[in-house]
Amino acid sequence: MTESLKTACFVGGALALALAAGVVEPQRFTPKVFSDEGQAFYPDFKDLQAVKAIEVVDYDESTATARPLKVEFRDKRWLIASNNDYPIDVGDRLVKTAAALMDLHKDQVKSDRVQDHAKFGVIDPLDQNDPSLQGRGKRVTLRDGQKNVLADFILGKPVEGKTGWRYIRVPGEKRTYAVKTEADPSARFADWVNAGLLRMPVANIRAVMISSYSVDEAKGSLDEGETIELKQQNGNWSSTDGTVVQPVAKAMAATLDSLKIAGARAKPPEMAQDLRSGQMRLSMEVAETLHQFGFLLSQNGRIFSSDGEMTVEMANGVAYRIRFGDAASTSDAAKAASGADRYIFVTTTWTRERATQYGDKTDDGEKASNDLNWRFADWFYVISNSDFQKLRLTKKDLLR
């Protein structure tokens, strides 16, 4: 046997042995594509208390726009920085969100192809270089107090046939994973704000008056519309104008009790201070600010609303005035839309006579009214159109 033939035999034998070893012990051979399966995405992120900001960016395919929300801890309180620094009590929401994202592991590698990002819904919603309008995911970023990134993900579509799994990608990387997780932080302002804006328990409501007037700004005229007065006693609603449709009245009261804001716009500091003092100055600046949101200031200091108002009297003598302004949009087309969210302007008053009328002999309502006015002074609130429709009712809606 020649030397070259011997060498060929040895090489062939070595290859055979290598292949046999791969068959007998396949666990020793790990393709590079699967090399990080099972590892934590961010192994150094171990302290939930380090989280001082969360940014959530969702994508609206119908309008082809990214919708960002940013919550951060600043000046010893949590603020929705993306909504005029609106203060909130995050409770355990942020802790649960952070905990769910901290524990994420790279359960299954699904693809290393950029071309698959749209299919899995993990295109970065902030990527302006990608022309795709579909297949964009939700980007979630956690930061510490120095704005360092603790974790950063693009959450994609649910994994087909696997409940509780979804596709995930790290921004800037090609690889897409299938991950077991229920994490799905919301980018909606309303989901981060506690319900019960008005602090108005149904059982404590005694009377409601709805004034469905409207203002024609172009003509400078007021259409007085109609006024409905309702009384509540022991859960039953009545009116001198007719028989009240109980389910509709109860739905209205429940909406007042649990009213959740969909947004907020800050009032000028001078106006807020005036509202806290109970005396708002008449000026062009005040009138212009009110007008931006659908509220008109008369020469005698009365505030009218573009879409009427309602007064709600409580058992402790506090009376809320809720004024309904323009649709919450800067575009005239959206303002005209019947399905648009709505600005509201809320103030309260208290009188001892009203409290006595409803059987409250204390002065507790006075402090409650002052506290509420301090709370409402800083903001024009936005409520959803569905809640607006449940509150601004007509006689046709309420009576039979």
C-alpha positions, 0 to 999 in steps of 0.5 A: 500500500502506497503512502498516499493511499495509507494517508487517505485511509487514515483520513477517511477513518478519522472522518468516520469516527467523527461522524459516529461520535456526532451520532452517538453524542449529538449534545456535544455539537451545538449549532451557532444559531442555538448557542444562546437558547435559555440564557437571560436577555439581561443577566445584569438586571437584578434589582427592581428598585433600580427602575426609575423610568419605563418607555412604551412605544406602540404602533397604530397601523391605521394611522401609521404613527408611533404612540409613545408613553414615558413614565419616570420617577422625578422629584420624589414622585412618579410622572407621566412625562409624555403627558405634561408630567401628569402625576400618578400613583403607579402602585404595583403596576410598574413593579409587576411590569419590571419583574416580568421583563427582568425574568425574560429568557431566550426560550427558543431561537426562531430566526436570524433573518431580518426578512422575518421581522415583519412576519413575527411583528418585531420591526422596531416602531421607532425605525424610520428607515424601514418603510413597512407599515405592518409588522411593527411591534411594541418597544419597551425600555426600562432605565435607571436613575442615570438613564442607563438602559436596564432592559430593552425589547421589541414585543411582537406577535403571539406565537401560533399555537402556544398560549402565553408565548410571543415573539421578541427581539432586542433592538439592533439585533437580527435574531428573533426568539419565541418567549414564554411571557405575559408581559404586555405594558400599555402605552395608553395614558388611561391604563396608568391613571387610577379610575375614580377621578371625581371621587364620587361614590354612587351611594352618596350622589343625591341630585344631578342636573344636566344642562344640554345647552350649546354655544355657537362660537361663530354667531356668539349665541347660546342655544339653551337646549333642555335641562333635566333634574334627577334625584336619587334615594336608596338607589332609585332615581326620580324626576318631576319631568317623568318616569326615569329609565333606571338602567340609564340613570344607574349607568350614568352614576356608575360612570361618574363614580369610576370616571377614568381620564384618557388624557390631561392638558396643563392649565397655565400656572396663574389660572391654576392658582386662581382656581385654588383661591376660588376667584379667577381673574378676567383677562384676555389670557384666561379667555384665550386659554379657555377657548383653546379647549372649548370653554368661553368666559363671559363678561360677568365671569361665567364659564360656558362650555361648547357642549353643556354641563352637569351639576352633581350634588353629594350627601356632604353638601359638595356640588361638582360642576362638570363642563363639557368642552371641545373634542380632544384634538387640534384638528377641526376635522377631529373636533367635528367627529362624533366619536372623539374624546372630550375635554372637561373642566371640573370645579366644586363648591360647598354650602352648609345649607346644601349639606343640612338639606341632605342630613349632613350636620358636619363641615367635612364637605367644606374641606373635601371641596377645597381638596378637590379644587386643589386637585382639579386646578392644574388640569383640563382633563380628557374623558373617552367619548363613550363616557361622555355619551353616558353623562350628557344625556337628554330627556329622550335618553332618561325619561319615558 
